[in-house]
Amino acid sequence: APGPRFRVTLGDGTTVTADRLLITTGLIDELPDVPGVAERWGHEVLHCPYCHGWEVRDRAIGILSTGPMGVHQALMWRQWSQDVTLFLHTGTEPDEEEYEQLAARGVAVVDGRVAELLIRNDRLRGVVLEDGRVIDREAVVVAPRFTARSGLLADLGITPVDQEMGGHVIGSHITADPTGATEAPGVWVAGNVGVLTEQVIGSAAAGMRAGSMINADLTAEDLDTWLDGLVPAALESTGIPGAAISVVHDGEVLTARGYGHADTGADGGEPLPVDPERTLFRVGSVSKLFTATAVMRLVESGDIDLDADVHEYLDFTVPTSFDDDLTMRHLLTHTPGFEERIADLIAPEGSGVDLRAHLVEDPPEQVYRPGTVPAYSNYGAALAGYVVERVGGVPFEEYVRENILEPLGMDSSEFAQPLPEDLRDRMASGYASTTGPAGPFEIVTGPPAGSLTSSATDMTRFMLAHLGEAGDGPALLTPESLELMHAPGLDAASLGTLAEGPRMTLGFFEEDRNGRRVIGHGGDTTLFHSHLQLHPDSGTGVFVALNGGGRGDIDSLRLREAILHGFTDRYFPGDPGSPGVEATAAEHAALLEGVYENSRSMHSTFMSVVGVLGGQTRIVAREDGTILVTPGPETLEPTAYEEIEPGVWREVGGQRLLTVRVRDDRVEAIGYASAFALLPVSAARQASLALPLLVVSTVILLGASLARPAGALVRRRFSLPAPTRTARLPRALRTTGAVVALTALAGWALVLTRIMELEPVPSLLLRALVGAQWLGVLGLIPAALVLVGDIRHRAGPGRYVAGALVLLGFVGVAYFAAVFGLLSPDVTY
């Protein structure tokens, strides 16, 4: 970090160093050179009718004119007393009109120079003129010249300039902008040194304002230094190509930084650095904040009711499984109850976008009662955007452009796909690997859920708007609407004890840290990764965007956490609270033991197999009353939690929370991270049973598949007799069934890999796999016939055991296929 910028030498010779200077040295009153004026200055010698008029009301007041403002002063002070005399002294003589004004107000005019003020017994008694006359006066008003006390600023190149009032110079001051910043970097002024006429209250306010701006300036400098130390090294270690970061605070942009490359040059071109203002990033699900804001504008106007059934606004029917209304509140809080859908989430570059078709064709099944289970839903967000389109009367992208982006001056942001011509060449390249070429422009088929493209500086305008800092433009939402949108959207009436932990607001995740309120939203496409956080109580916002995922699966997540958590810990430290461990911890820990799956999962299709293949979480109670969650739902590694309140568990040594909802002494759901929950898995679906069963069954069927050709080779080599003709067909069918079953399983493995990479898979192929899986199940029949035949013909114990194992192998594969939807005719995903 740079050293102190300033060294100040005090009167006693000591020195003080500082990074910033706030000058509050006030001004010097240059009084008229009349004996007695300086002695009684601040007593009976005054200058401001607003500051001192009340103290001398109804007394004999003299105005000592030393310039062109004498008549003005006399008429002003006449408001406080009927006995006012203007002493022309060295001032400008009134013209005819001014004499008439003075006469009309009863102000006497005395010509001649004043020699001194008459002072007796420590009080002003009158004004003595040079010709010897004495005019009794109890107060005298003067017009001093106010000169900024700025001599020490000369070494910094700061010189005072004249300040005028009513076209007349009243003194000199140091010029500064409205925040107090001078032309010299790092130097601020406040009070009368900057504004000669400022009073105590105004000076104090100016000091506070300048102090806050100095703090912001120091924070920005420290912030830049901190980011410059953190981000480039992190990009280098992870292989993430580039990053853009912007921070706002107290109505201002603190910083906007670009790191690394917007284009690495891997495609043969010249590497291009990230420019925080020019470079555009896909922000993924951060787009949902704009969708929610659009909804809230229509709520504010009375066109949308948060608690009305959304079918009132739709032109099609969303299939539901419960009698409860499906409301906009459910959509914004990720509690509409929909299972996850992956198909066509991101389409190839050049694909067309039809929001209605995306929603109508192959909607997800509603598997949870609305409002009861947090389950993040892209479909729900897209549906909310379609309601905006229907109610707003224009395409969703157009509504957001006209009502959010353009009013905020976000002229580098767009939901449209592809981007308009004037923005395309500013788009950062996205990278799926650290060494390969850039990926194509991703087409998000449900635009309200994630198609926004923006820059780091454009996102500062959105953050400031949500912090209530609209600047000179129109407010995005009223303060009441912002408060409603930033507050939790559901309570214990629907969520039960899950409401004791982080919840969704009407669009934002609650991401509190260090005991401070934080709301935000992350976003991921296959190539881009982003996150936006707001600290509403501190007027602060942070935005991070990356154009690659790095070498590791969670590198982009870890980097975003390092920036966001590091920022909060550095600038908003605090204690999250230590309420202590509950006495019921051991009992409740035992209750939590078991296997769970994420609520954001597939239930009704073959994709339900994803859970058993790596999507399950195991909770183990430990002797000390804590629980070990493997993997931790947010850390993705084994994480210990301790119970700090009944049903509320906090990460040991961390701040992440789990909340538990129990019904009839059984865990119903474990909430975490606002929009997610862990749900108990039945014994039949647990990986500890299903995967070993699948592996053993696969090995058996593989052996059965190889046994027939191997047996034929052995018989030929040793001239052994062939099986009887009656046994030959069932054995052939059994072998065929085993081969088909294994082929189907291999096909599913390849298909699942492509689907999880968001690659499209033809439905015809999926139907072929379902058919093959059924043929594999039918292999049970010849397997049973072979075993029965062997027993009838007393083929011996070896044959009995082999036949039984093969039969069990078919049963195991059939069990797995039936439980995890591999036999379902529904091949949607």
HELIX and SHEET records of a PDB file:
HELIX    1   1 PRO A   49  HIS A   52  1                                   4    
HELIX    2   2 TRP A   54  VAL A   56  5                                   3    
HELIX    3   3 GLY A   70  TRP A   77  1                                   8    
HELIX    4   4 GLU A   96  ALA A  104  1                                   9    
HELIX    5   5 GLY A  151  LEU A  156  5                                   6    
HELIX    6   6 GLY A  191  VAL A  193  5                                   3    
HELIX    7   7 VAL A  200  THR A  238  1                                  39    
HELIX    8   8 GLY A  284  VAL A  286  5                                   3    
HELIX    9   9 SER A  287  GLU A  300  1                                  14    
HELIX   10  10 VAL A  310  GLU A  312  5                                   3    
HELIX   11  11 MET A  328  LEU A  332  1                                   5    
HELIX   12  12 LEU A  355  VAL A  360  1                                   6    
HELIX   13  13 ASN A  378  GLY A  392  1                                  15    
HELIX   14  14 PHE A  396  VAL A  400  1                                   5    
HELIX   15  15 ARG A  401  LEU A  405  3                                   5    
HELIX   16  16 GLU A  421  ARG A  424  1                                   4    
HELIX   17  17 PRO A  447  GLY A  450  1                                   4    
HELIX   18  18 ALA A  456  HIS A  466  1                                  11    
HELIX   19  19 PRO A  479  HIS A  486  1                                   8    
HELIX   20  20 ALA A  492  LEU A  495  1                                   4    
HELIX   21  21 GLY A  496  GLU A  500  5                                   5    
HELIX   22  22 PRO A  536  SER A  538  5                                   3    
HELIX   23  23 ASP A  555  TYR A  571  1                                  17    
HELIX   24  24 ALA A  585  LEU A  592  1                                   8    
HELIX   25  25 PHE A  606  SER A  608  5                                   3    
HELIX   26  26 VAL A  609  VAL A  610  1                                   2    
HELIX   27  27 GLY A  611  GLY A  615  3                                   5    
HELIX   28  28 ALA A  683  ARG A  685  5                                   3    
HELIX   29  29 ALA A  687  PHE A  718  1                                  32    
HELIX   30  30 ARG A  725  MET A  756  1                                  32    
HELIX   31  31 SER A  763  LEU A  778  1                                  16    
HELIX   32  32 LEU A  780  ARG A  792  1                                  13    
HELIX   33  33 PRO A  797  VAL A  819  1                                  23    
SHEET    1   A 2 PHE A   6  THR A   9  0                                        
SHEET    2   A 2 THR A  15  ALA A  18 -1                                        
SHEET    1   B 2 LEU A  21  ILE A  23  0                                        
SHEET    2   B 2 VAL A 187  VAL A 189  1                                        
SHEET    1   C 4 LEU A  27  GLU A  30  0                                        
SHEET    2   C 4 ARG A 145  ALA A 148 -1                                        
SHEET    3   C 4 HIS A 168  HIS A 173  1                                        
SHEET    4   C 4 VAL A 161  MET A 165 -1                                        
SHEET    1   D 5 VAL A  45  LEU A  46  0                                        
SHEET    2   D 5 ALA A 139  VAL A 141  1                                        
SHEET    3   D 5 ILE A  61  LEU A  64  1                                        
SHEET    4   D 5 VAL A  84  PHE A  87  1                                        
SHEET    5   D 5 ALA A 108  VAL A 110  1                                        
SHEET    1   E 3 VAL A 114  ARG A 120  0                                        
SHEET    2   E 3 ARG A 123  LEU A 129 -1                                        
SHEET    3   E 3 VAL A 134  ASP A 136 -1                                        
SHEET    1   F 7 LEU A 272  PRO A 273  0                                        
SHEET    2   F 7 GLU A 252  ASP A 263 -1                                        
SHEET    3   F 7 GLY A 242  HIS A 249 -1                                        
SHEET    4   F 7 THR A 540  LEU A 546 -1                                        
SHEET    5   F 7 HIS A 529  HIS A 535 -1                                        
SHEET    6   F 7 ILE A 519  ASP A 524 -1                                        
SHEET    7   F 7 PHE A 509  GLU A 510 -1                                        
SHEET    1   G 2 PHE A 281  ARG A 282  0                                        
SHEET    2   G 2 THR A 453  SER A 454 -1                                        
SHEET    1   H 2 ILE A 346  ALA A 347  0                                        
SHEET    2   H 2 ILE A 443  VAL A 444 -1                                        
SHEET    1   I 9 GLY A 594  ASN A 598  0                                        
SHEET    2   I 9 GLN A 616  ALA A 621 -1                                        
SHEET    3   I 9 ILE A 627  THR A 630 -1                                        
SHEET    4   I 9 THR A 639  GLU A 645 -1                                        
SHEET    5   I 9 VAL A 648  GLU A 651 -1                                        
SHEET    6   I 9 LEU A 657  ARG A 663 -1                                        
SHEET    7   I 9 ARG A 666  TYR A 672 -1                                        
SHEET    8   I 9 PHE A 676  PRO A 680 -1                                        
SHEET    9   I 9 GLY A 594  ASN A 598 -1                                        
END                                                                             
